[in-house]
């Protein structure tokens, strides 16, 4: 048999031999195994034993991992088939705790009480703290979700203040449902329609056969900025959509590039909204980002900014023969741009 490592073998013969890595990937695809597993390091805090386990990457694109993309596509199809035409909310009630789980929670409460008494008396609580940590982990391993103490950190608050130049959105009282409105026909039959929405970014200039017809007038900066932040813009659109609809709108969506390479969104929405409200939501959706101006060049060539701890920015000039001189920070003026 020809040795592929033998350099005396003609190159044409060696290049005709299949690569071992490609054969492994083909076999993995045949059996539906992830070809880009993510290695995770797991350590047992009791024994100190360390092992590395491979977790599927969960990719949704076949160009990255065909088995994971196929598995996710089948999952989405099943979710759409089983949940799209539901007429009642699915009820997910947790199971009742068994005796062992109740015993662990009671033991955890006793350990916390002992710990508080020792701390109040000024004693050492190191051993009790370690025991409480082990009990918390055992409680989770026993099949209980969450923490017995509930929320231990402050609730994250986000500003809901909108720009003054953005139109206001109508707001309805939120209801805990995912079902859209129903309509009754003249024959007495009840219908629950859905919507298909396509969102497209604005024009940046005339495009001919996939390329700008006038490159000098084409807004390349805005096109790049919108493409970078398009996912955030879609998230904001869904938030506004649910706020106006008054319920947890469910959807299936995909993002595809147009011929001009600008992304646009196709979204199938459970339920329906008036077209006037939908246009109002689209007009009021924006994502505000900080974007520096690139018209004025502040540093170029040998004149580059250097940061020094305790001194700030230093400007290095070739006329100073390498001797740094402290200057005021030269920061490009900030512009607040919006994508919509």
Secondary structure, 3 states (H helix, E strand, C coil): CCCCCCCCCCHHHHHHCCCHHHHHHHHHHHCCCCCCCEEEEEECCCCCCEEEEEECCCCCCCCCCHHHHHHHHHHHHHHHHHHCCCCCCCCCCCCCCCHHHHHHHHHHHHHHHHHHHHHHCCCCCHHHHHHHHHHHHHHHHCCCCCCCCCCCCCCCCCCCCCCCCCCCCCCCCCECCCCCCCEECCCCCEECCEEEEEEECCCCCCEECCEECCCCCCCHHHHHHHHHCHHHHHHHHHHHHHHHHCECCCEEEEEEECCCCCEEEEEEEECCCCHHHHHHHHHHCCEEEEEECCCCCCCECCECEEEECCCEEEECCHHHCCCCEECCCCCCCEEEEEEC
